[in-house]
Amino acid sequence: MILSLRENLKEDRIGVTLLKPGYIATPEVIKDFEETNTPVDYAIPLTGIFTIIESIFKLSNRANINELEIPTML
């Protein structure tokens, strides 16, 4: 799907970035961590994800990040 989006939006110079985050600190993830006795500070703060997205939006339309993996540091 990502490749099709990229191909179809290429003429309009619209980039498509695939974000592959680790565990984001959502209520569901925090609950799962608590149930499995995993420290909740292993989850990536949502503000960190927002910062990454804002940074991508600030790039020139001449630059494109195809894929960005954001692993959780355990």
N, C-alpha and C positions, 0 to 999 in steps of 0.2 A: 504494500500500500504506500509506504514511504517513497519508494522509487517511482511509482506512478504519479504521486503528488509532485515530486521534484520535476519530473519530465513535463507534466502538464502546466506547471507554474513557471517554468524556466523562461519562457518568452516574456512574461510579465516581470521578470527579475525578482521573483518572490522565492526566497529560500525556505527550505523545510529542514528543521533540526530535530533529530530524534534524541530525546533525553532518556537516559537509562539510569534512574537513581536507585540507590540502595533503599534502606528502610527510612522513609520520611516520617517525622514525628507527628503523625495524625492520631486522633483519639483511638482509632482501631489498632494501630501499631503499638501505641503505648499500652493499651489493654492487653494485647498479645504478649508483649514483653513482660508485663507484670504477672501474667498467668504462668509464664515459663521461667520466672525468676531471672530474666535477662535485664541487666541494668538499662534503664530507660534513656540514659545519656548516650547510648549507642546509636540512637535514631538521629538522622540528619535534621537539624532545625529547619522548619518551613521557611524561615527568613533567609537561610542559605540558598535554598532553591529559588526563591524570589530574586535574590541578588544575581544569580546566574542567568535567569531569564531576562532581567533588566539589562544585563551586560550584553547579551546576545542582541537585544533590540537596539542597542546603541551602536552596533557595528554598522559600517558603511554597507550599502547594497552591493558593493564590489566584493564583500567578504561573506562567506557562508560556512557555518559549522555544520557539517553533515550529521555527525553523531557525537554525543557527549555522554560518557559513562561516569557516573558519580557514585562510586562504591561507598558503602558504610564501613567506617574504620572500626573493626571489632578488636 
